[in-house]
Amino acid sequence: MLNRSQVETFMEMMFEEKAIELPEDIELEDIVEAFCQYTNDDLDEWLKLRFSAFFLLTSGEGHINWNWVRQSINAL
């Protein structure tokens, strides 16, 4: 789900900010792919939780509070 190009840009920025030098035997593209795979499972779970929080704001019955959703849209 992560955009590899954006992650690569982020990694380059973080490596520069933290003064981290890559070992010669490790390619940035390989780190980007490994990091994306590492974070995708967490991201999927986080998105599911945020989905539930966004749409299931009323009682435990799982009814969607469409008025709250409309307010959120209108606040953009």
KEMARTOR-466155 format. One record per atom (N, C-alpha, C): residue number from 0; residue in one letter; atom name; z, y, x. Coordinates in Angstrom, 3 decimals, decimal comma. Layout:
<mitors>
MITOR   i aa at        Z        Y        X
MITOR NUM  A CA        Z        Y        X
...
</mitors>
This chain:
<mitors>
MITOR   i aa at        Z        Y        X
MITOR   0  M  N    0,000   -1,198    0,806
MITOR   0  M CA    0,000    0,000    0,000
MITOR   0  M  C    0,000    1,267    0,852
MITOR   1  L  N    0,530    1,163    2,046
MITOR   1  L CA    0,589    2,343    2,897
MITOR   1  L  C   -0,782    2,659    3,470
MITOR   2  N  N   -1,065    3,912    3,585
MITOR   2  N CA   -2,304    4,373    4,180
MITOR   2  N  C   -2,166    4,288    5,697
MITOR   3  R  N   -2,914    3,380    6,289
MITOR   3  R CA   -2,787    3,130    7,732
MITOR   3  R  C   -3,063    4,385    8,558
MITOR   4  S  N   -4,017    5,176    8,137
MITOR   4  S CA   -4,349    6,398    8,864
MITOR   4  S  C   -3,179    7,382    8,849
MITOR   5  Q  N   -2,545    7,532    7,702
MITOR   5  Q CA   -1,392    8,427    7,605
MITOR   5  Q  C   -0,225    7,902    8,429
MITOR   6  V  N   -0,018    6,587    8,384
MITOR   6  V CA    1,062    5,993    9,173
MITOR   6  V  C    0,793    6,192   10,665
MITOR   7  E  N   -0,455    6,040   11,081
MITOR   7  E CA   -0,788    6,242   12,494
MITOR   7  E  C   -0,491    7,678   12,910
MITOR   8  T  N   -0,874    8,641   12,091
MITOR   8  T CA   -0,586   10,047   12,385
MITOR   8  T  C    0,916   10,283   12,454
MITOR   9  F  N    1,647    9,701   11,512
MITOR   9  F CA    3,101    9,816   11,501
MITOR   9  F  C    3,700    9,212   12,776
MITOR  10  M  N    3,222    8,026   13,148
MITOR  10  M CA    3,729    7,364   14,348
MITOR  10  M  C    3,468    8,217   15,592
MITOR  11  E  N    2,274    8,736   15,713
MITOR  11  E CA    1,947    9,583   16,860
MITOR  11  E  C    2,895   10,780   16,925
MITOR  12  M  N    3,144   11,385   15,785
MITOR  12  M CA    4,042   12,539   15,719
MITOR  12  M  C    5,467   12,138   16,120
MITOR  13  M  N    5,942   11,011   15,604
MITOR  13  M CA    7,298   10,569   15,912
MITOR  13  M  C    7,441   10,167   17,374
MITOR  14  F  N    6,433    9,475   17,906
MITOR  14  F CA    6,490    9,095   19,319
MITOR  14  F  C    6,542   10,343   20,205
MITOR  15  E  N    5,758   11,346   19,850
MITOR  15  E CA    5,763   12,584   20,628
MITOR  15  E  C    7,111   13,289   20,491
MITOR  16  E  N    7,593   13,396   19,263
MITOR  16  E CA    8,865   14,086   19,004
MITOR  16  E  C   10,032   13,404   19,729
MITOR  17  K  N   10,012   12,091   19,768
MITOR  17  K CA   11,103   11,320   20,379
MITOR  17  K  C   10,825   10,977   21,844
MITOR  18  A  N    9,693   11,470   22,365
MITOR  18  A CA    9,294   11,222   23,760
MITOR  18  A  C    9,249    9,724   24,059
MITOR  19  I  N    8,604    8,972   23,164
MITOR  19  I CA    8,453    7,527   23,330
MITOR  19  I  C    7,053    7,245   23,858
MITOR  20  E  N    6,995    6,488   24,932
MITOR  20  E CA    5,711    6,086   25,493
MITOR  20  E  C    5,472    4,618   25,174
MITOR  21  L  N    4,276    4,304   24,703
MITOR  21  L CA    3,932    2,920   24,395
MITOR  21  L  C    3,700    2,135   25,676
MITOR  22  P  N    4,165    0,899   25,693
MITOR  22  P CA    3,823    0,039   26,833
MITOR  22  P  C    2,311   -0,183   26,869
MITOR  23  E  N    1,781   -0,408   28,035
MITOR  23  E CA    0,335   -0,563   28,191
MITOR  23  E  C   -0,223   -1,764   27,427
MITOR  24  D  N    0,603   -2,782   27,215
MITOR  24  D CA    0,110   -3,999   26,566
MITOR  24  D  C    0,240   -3,979   25,038
MITOR  25  I  N    0,643   -2,841   24,474
MITOR  25  I CA    0,771   -2,726   23,016
MITOR  25  I  C   -0,117   -1,589   22,523
MITOR  26  E  N   -0,998   -1,915   21,602
MITOR  26  E CA   -1,908   -0,923   21,024
MITOR  26  E  C   -1,243   -0,237   19,830
MITOR  27  L  N   -1,510    1,032   19,667
MITOR  27  L CA   -0,967    1,779   18,541
MITOR  27  L  C   -1,372    1,150   17,216
MITOR  28  E  N   -2,616    0,697   17,107
MITOR  28  E CA   -3,096    0,081   15,869
MITOR  28  E  C   -2,274   -1,154   15,505
MITOR  29  D  N   -1,858   -1,916   16,519
MITOR  29  D CA   -1,038   -3,099   16,271
MITOR  29  D  C    0,351   -2,707   15,774
MITOR  30  I  N    0,906   -1,651   16,348
MITOR  30  I CA    2,213   -1,174   15,888
MITOR  30  I  C    2,104   -0,674   14,455
MITOR  31  V  N    1,054    0,059   14,151
MITOR  31  V CA    0,861    0,580   12,797
MITOR  31  V  C    0,798   -0,568   11,793
MITOR  32  E  N    0,031   -1,591   12,087
MITOR  32  E CA   -0,099   -2,728   11,177
MITOR  32  E  C    1,229   -3,456   11,014
MITOR  33  A  N    1,927   -3,693   12,107
MITOR  33  A CA    3,219   -4,379   12,035
MITOR  33  A  C    4,228   -3,554   11,245
MITOR  34  F  N    4,240   -2,245   11,460
MITOR  34  F CA    5,160   -1,362   10,739
MITOR  34  F  C    4,833   -1,349    9,249
MITOR  35  C  N    3,555   -1,295    8,910
MITOR  35  C CA    3,142   -1,293    7,498
MITOR  35  C  C    3,573   -2,588    6,812
MITOR  36  Q  N    3,376   -3,709    7,468
MITOR  36  Q CA    3,799   -4,981    6,887
MITOR  36  Q  C    5,320   -5,036    6,757
MITOR  37  Y  N    6,004   -4,517    7,750
MITOR  37  Y CA    7,470   -4,485    7,749
MITOR  37  Y  C    8,019   -3,669    6,578
MITOR  38  T  N    7,366   -2,550    6,272
MITOR  38  T CA    7,880   -1,657    5,237
MITOR  38  T  C    7,345   -1,959    3,834
MITOR  39  N  N    6,234   -2,675    3,722
MITOR  39  N CA    5,640   -2,895    2,397
MITOR  39  N  C    6,570   -3,623    1,436
MITOR  40  D  N    7,307   -4,619    1,895
MITOR  40  D CA    8,226   -5,323    1,000
MITOR  40  D  C    9,287   -4,372    0,460
MITOR  41  D  N    9,853   -3,561    1,337
MITOR  41  D CA   10,853   -2,586    0,896
MITOR  41  D  C   10,236   -1,560   -0,048
MITOR  42  L  N    9,024   -1,145    0,257
MITOR  42  L CA    8,351   -0,155   -0,577
MITOR  42  L  C    8,099   -0,691   -1,976
MITOR  43  D  N    7,659   -1,947   -2,080
MITOR  43  D CA    7,424   -2,547   -3,395
MITOR  43  D  C    8,702   -2,563   -4,225
MITOR  44  E  N    9,807   -2,965   -3,616
MITOR  44  E CA   11,082   -2,998   -4,331
MITOR  44  E  C   11,522   -1,597   -4,727
MITOR  45  W  N   11,361   -0,636   -3,809
MITOR  45  W CA   11,739    0,739   -4,087
MITOR  45  W  C   10,914    1,298   -5,248
MITOR  46  L  N    9,602    1,022   -5,249
MITOR  46  L CA    8,746    1,503   -6,333
MITOR  46  L  C    9,164    0,904   -7,675
MITOR  47  K  N    9,515   -0,375   -7,692
MITOR  47  K CA    9,968   -1,008   -8,939
MITOR  47  K  C   11,233   -0,340   -9,454
MITOR  48  L  N   12,166   -0,059   -8,556
MITOR  48  L CA   13,397    0,619   -8,967
MITOR  48  L  C   13,121    2,018   -9,490
MITOR  49  R  N   12,264    2,752   -8,798
MITOR  49  R CA   11,940    4,117   -9,216
MITOR  49  R  C   11,175    4,113  -10,542
MITOR  50  F  N   10,297    3,122  -10,750
MITOR  50  F CA    9,570    2,984  -12,010
MITOR  50  F  C   10,564    2,828  -13,151
MITOR  51  S  N   11,512    1,922  -12,969
MITOR  51  S CA   12,514    1,694  -14,008
MITOR  51  S  C   13,344    2,944  -14,262
MITOR  52  A  N   13,719    3,627  -13,197
MITOR  52  A CA   14,511    4,842  -13,355
MITOR  52  A  C   13,722    5,935  -14,067
MITOR  53  F  N   12,436    6,017  -13,793
MITOR  53  F CA   11,615    7,065  -14,396
MITOR  53  F  C   11,354    6,799  -15,870
MITOR  54  F  N   11,053    5,559  -16,231
MITOR  54  F CA   10,649    5,248  -17,592
MITOR  54  F  C   11,768    4,730  -18,487
MITOR  55  L  N   12,779    4,135  -17,934
MITOR  55  L CA   13,810    3,522  -18,758
MITOR  55  L  C   15,084    4,352  -18,704
MITOR  56  L  N   14,986    5,538  -19,260
MITOR  56  L CA   16,090    6,489  -19,145
MITOR  56  L  C   17,046    6,459  -20,324
MITOR  57  T  N   16,720    5,719  -21,365
MITOR  57  T CA   17,596    5,683  -22,525
MITOR  57  T  C   18,513    4,481  -22,437
MITOR  58  S  N   19,014    4,045  -23,538
MITOR  58  S CA   19,976    2,936  -23,573
MITOR  58  S  C   19,432    1,701  -22,870
MITOR  59  G  N   20,288    0,731  -22,648
MITOR  59  G CA   19,924   -0,492  -21,963
MITOR  59  G  C   18,888   -1,324  -22,690
MITOR  60  E  N   18,422   -0,863  -23,834
MITOR  60  E CA   17,421   -1,615  -24,600
MITOR  60  E  C   16,032   -1,489  -24,004
MITOR  61  G  N   15,854   -0,611  -23,035
MITOR  61  G CA   14,568   -0,480  -22,372
MITOR  61  G  C   13,575    0,410  -23,094
MITOR  62  H  N   14,054    1,245  -23,999
MITOR  62  H CA   13,154    2,175  -24,677
MITOR  62  H  C   12,819    3,337  -23,744
MITOR  63  I  N   11,556    3,689  -23,718
MITOR  63  I CA   11,120    4,791  -22,856
MITOR  63  I  C   11,398    6,106  -23,556
MITOR  64  N  N   11,989    7,022  -22,835
MITOR  64  N CA   12,258    8,356  -23,343
MITOR  64  N  C   11,028    9,224  -23,048
MITOR  65  W  N   10,058    9,168  -23,956
MITOR  65  W CA    8,794    9,877  -23,735
MITOR  65  W  C    8,982   11,382  -23,696
MITOR  66  N  N    9,994   11,907  -24,354
MITOR  66  N CA   10,253   13,349  -24,272
MITOR  66  N  C   10,636   13,740  -22,851
MITOR  67  W  N   11,457   12,902  -22,194
MITOR  67  W CA   11,830   13,177  -20,813
MITOR  67  W  C   10,603   13,102  -19,912
MITOR  68  V  N    9,736   12,121  -20,155
MITOR  68  V CA    8,504   11,986  -19,368
MITOR  68  V  C    7,647   13,228  -19,549
MITOR  69  R  N    7,493   13,686  -20,802
MITOR  69  R CA    6,700   14,906  -21,062
MITOR  69  R  C    7,283   16,104  -20,310
MITOR  70  Q  N    8,612   16,229  -20,329
MITOR  70  Q CA    9,255   17,344  -19,624
MITOR  70  Q  C    8,976   17,251  -18,126
MITOR  71  S  N    9,009   16,040  -17,593
MITOR  71  S CA    8,723   15,853  -16,172
MITOR  71  S  C    7,290   16,256  -15,828
MITOR  72  I  N    6,359   15,897  -16,719
MITOR  72  I CA    4,951   16,259  -16,520
MITOR  72  I  C    4,783   17,777  -16,611
MITOR  73  N  N    5,390   18,380  -17,602
MITOR  73  N CA    5,260   19,813  -17,810
MITOR  73  N  C    5,915   20,628  -16,699
MITOR  74  A  N    6,898   20,029  -16,012
MITOR  74  A CA    7,586   20,738  -14,928
MITOR  74  A  C    6,737   20,811  -13,657
MITOR  75  L  N    5,634   20,077  -13,609
MITOR  75  L CA    4,781   20,084  -12,404
MITOR  75  L  C    4,116   21,407  -12,193
</mitors>
